[in-house]
Amino acid sequence: MTDERTVLSVEGLKKYFPIRRGILRRLVGNVKAVDDVSFKIAHGETLSLVGESGCGKTTTSRCILRAIRPTAGAIRFRTDQQRNVDVAGLSRTELRPLRRQMQMIFQDPFSSLNPRMTISDIIGEPLLVNGVGDLAERRKRVAELLDLVQLPLAYMNRYPHAFSGGQRQRIGIARALALNPALIVADEPVSALDVSVQAQIINLLLELQERLGLSYLFVAHDLSVVKHVSHRVAVMYVGRIVEMAPTEALFRTPRHPYTEALLSAVPVPDPRKRAKRIVLAGQVADPSRVPPGCAFHPRCRYAVERCRAEIPQLQPVEGGGSVACHRAGELALAGVAADG
Amino acid sequence: MAEPMLSVRDLKTYFRPDEGVVRAVDGASFDLYPGRTLGIVGESGCGKSVTARSILRIVDRPGKVEGGNMLLRRGDGRVVDLAKIDDSSAEMRDIRGGEIGYVFQEPMSSLSAFYTIGNQVIEAIRLHHKVTAKEARDRAIELLQLVGIPRPEQRVDSYSFELSGGLRQRVMIALALAAEPRILIADEPTTALDVTTQAQILELIRKIQDERQLAVVLITHDMGVIAEMADSVSVMYLGKVVESGPVDEIFHAPKHPYTQALLRSIPSVLAEPRSRLATIAGSIPHPYARPPGCTFHPRCRDFMAGTCDGEAPPLTALDAVHEVRCYLYGRRAGAGT
């Protein structure tokens, strides 16, 4: 299945958090945070995971980085020696050499940098920890990295408090790039930034990807940002991917009613395009009590009897995407397009 | 148009900590009309939240409303200047909540965890209206129903931590409406929410506004929300309103270089996939290091040396409803006729 351009291949990933009650800590149920998720990311590609809070997008990314141990499934990562390794079951020591190849960019640039370390130490720390080069070589690499994220070299010996949110996010990106990773997991990397700065960071992420051939797993709730960064988008709902498609196809011709509703809810920055929104009733289902059948059926305006009984599986559709909806073939859903 | 319910002129709210002075709001002017929504938009540090808190006179120390006036036409026809009134007077307490309701961004920290949501709504009702406990409770349930909380007769006895973010924000709106104010100030009411919940809350605000002819001030950094909701818009940058006008003109004929740059730099669901965004150079200056003259000049692509970095530009009226604070549209003061 895995061709040589695939950097990451996730198969049947599950993460259940047990719910225990009583003195005996008896297992009374599971929070199915991630339930049978599969996708691939190619070299140089960005896949975005989108969905409402609690949909499992962050848990999925944490499993991939092995910040937490998945309950089931395979996470095949292609190392720089072209080996395929399933990181799902590896121990801490086995993971260590792989960790440098998958790095993370955090949401909050204010709490993710150590205030007592200089910029040079923060960016150079991954090099030091992994025993890369001597002091002079490390300083040279830090200088290169600062240049890469477009920060002046003069900043090297300053502390994080002297920097704005956008500059701190650049420092975080430089640190993530220090060890030449193949895959970057970015969890809401621009959502804490001001609009004018957000645009700079989005452009920087696009540029770095093209220059360095990085693969991104981009976790975000803001569909406008997602449109600007992604090659493909996976929409999650209560632990499952309900639709996955190339970016343009997903926005223009969504196949899943949930994708349609999400797109419809995004405010468009043009007062002439005030549209009648599809307002979803209620809220995201509780992942410890997932509704039977399609988890989205209680909020879906197209739901029929079958949706209440049978869980729809992801099926390929025209245009390179796939969708998990019993009625995908018969529904004509509305997307968003510039000329629309 | 009808007379404005609230008319703010040249509002100045300064913070004077020991280190110097921060001009958080430095000359903001706008009017509110019944049934209309004013959007105040800007990035962090632009003074949009301090503007809201100034109207309510709840600016934290060492901040203080130091200049301008805010003329509120009260329900009984009297006009009160909120800039001059004592912020702890009985009249101000009556206005706060009674005439002007408010909703803040973080519903978790704005609601008490020690009282049921019903208790809090009932308290707000009884503070402004002489009703019995039973009547107040019935009104509270009605209000929870109005803001779309399912099973309000049960939820009235639940605590805020038992509710989701969207439901909590609905409770906040119920609280804001408890004393039947005529003005609603909503400061980033949907920022902490998912898009689907955001759509629900925005629709709710619109519906209640229509029913009650509320004047709404919607404060946000999100141009999408502004485009969706506002009738008129004030764009703020570092304490000043740099441009104000009808929503359609702000989006389709923006005049200030900052408004233009802001609109170009926002990501949109309508954009080409993986298209680069236009950026604004640099970042927002530190409050203690405001540039002289027009505070936007170091980031402005229309910067005119010797003009923009001299005196601060005055507000120039382009027509009866559209104003801009930029030398591209008006001469420098004292530069001849």
Chai-1 contact restraints between the chains, C-beta under 6 A:
chainA,res_idxA,chainB,res_idxB,connection_type,confidence,min_distance_angstrom,max_distance_angstrom,comment,restraint_id
A,E52,B,D194,contact,1.0,0.0,6.0,A-B,restraint_1
A,S53,B,D194,contact,1.0,0.0,6.0,A-B,restraint_2
A,S164,B,S283,contact,1.0,0.0,6.0,A-B,restraint_3
A,G166,B,S283,contact,1.0,0.0,6.0,A-B,restraint_4
A,D194,B,E43,contact,1.0,0.0,6.0,A-B,restraint_5
A,D194,B,S44,contact,1.0,0.0,6.0,A-B,restraint_6
A,V195,B,S265,contact,1.0,0.0,6.0,A-B,restraint_7
A,V195,B,I266,contact,1.0,0.0,6.0,A-B,restraint_8
A,S196,B,S265,contact,1.0,0.0,6.0,A-B,restraint_9
A,S196,B,I280,contact,1.0,0.0,6.0,A-B,restraint_10
A,V197,B,S283,contact,1.0,0.0,6.0,A-B,restraint_11
A,A199,B,S265,contact,1.0,0.0,6.0,A-B,restraint_12
A,A199,B,L277,contact,1.0,0.0,6.0,A-B,restraint_13
A,A199,B,T279,contact,1.0,0.0,6.0,A-B,restraint_14
A,Q200,B,T279,contact,1.0,0.0,6.0,A-B,restraint_15
A,I202,B,L277,contact,1.0,0.0,6.0,A-B,restraint_16
A,N203,B,R276,contact,1.0,0.0,6.0,A-B,restraint_17
A,N203,B,L277,contact,1.0,0.0,6.0,A-B,restraint_18
A,L223,B,V269,contact,1.0,0.0,6.0,A-B,restraint_19
A,S224,B,P267,contact,1.0,0.0,6.0,A-B,restraint_20
A,S224,B,S268,contact,1.0,0.0,6.0,A-B,restraint_21
A,S224,B,V269,contact,1.0,0.0,6.0,A-B,restraint_22
A,V225,B,P267,contact,1.0,0.0,6.0,A-B,restraint_23
A,K227,B,V269,contact,1.0,0.0,6.0,A-B,restraint_24
A,K227,B,A271,contact,1.0,0.0,6.0,A-B,restraint_25
A,K227,B,P273,contact,1.0,0.0,6.0,A-B,restraint_26
A,H228,B,P267,contact,1.0,0.0,6.0,A-B,restraint_27
A,T247,B,P273,contact,1.0,0.0,6.0,A-B,restraint_28
A,E248,B,P273,contact,1.0,0.0,6.0,A-B,restraint_29
A,A265,B,V195,contact,1.0,0.0,6.0,A-B,restraint_30
A,A265,B,T196,contact,1.0,0.0,6.0,A-B,restraint_31
A,A265,B,A199,contact,1.0,0.0,6.0,A-B,restraint_32
A,V266,B,V195,contact,1.0,0.0,6.0,A-B,restraint_33
A,V266,B,V269,contact,1.0,0.0,6.0,A-B,restraint_34
A,P267,B,G224,contact,1.0,0.0,6.0,A-B,restraint_35
A,P267,B,V225,contact,1.0,0.0,6.0,A-B,restraint_36
A,P267,B,E228,contact,1.0,0.0,6.0,A-B,restraint_37
A,P269,B,M223,contact,1.0,0.0,6.0,A-B,restraint_38
A,P269,B,G224,contact,1.0,0.0,6.0,A-B,restraint_39
A,P269,B,A227,contact,1.0,0.0,6.0,A-B,restraint_40
A,P269,B,I266,contact,1.0,0.0,6.0,A-B,restraint_41
A,P269,B,S268,contact,1.0,0.0,6.0,A-B,restraint_42
A,D270,B,A227,contact,1.0,0.0,6.0,A-B,restraint_43
A,D270,B,F251,contact,1.0,0.0,6.0,A-B,restraint_44
A,P271,B,A227,contact,1.0,0.0,6.0,A-B,restraint_45
A,P271,B,V247,contact,1.0,0.0,6.0,A-B,restraint_46
A,P271,B,D248,contact,1.0,0.0,6.0,A-B,restraint_47
A,P271,B,F251,contact,1.0,0.0,6.0,A-B,restraint_48
A,R274,B,E228,contact,1.0,0.0,6.0,A-B,restraint_49
A,R277,B,A199,contact,1.0,0.0,6.0,A-B,restraint_50
A,V279,B,A199,contact,1.0,0.0,6.0,A-B,restraint_51
A,V279,B,Q200,contact,1.0,0.0,6.0,A-B,restraint_52
A,V279,B,E203,contact,1.0,0.0,6.0,A-B,restraint_53
A,L280,B,T196,contact,1.0,0.0,6.0,A-B,restraint_54
A,Q283,B,S164,contact,1.0,0.0,6.0,A-B,restraint_55
A,V336,B,V269,contact,1.0,0.0,6.0,A-B,restraint_56
A,A338,B,L270,contact,1.0,0.0,6.0,A-B,restraint_57
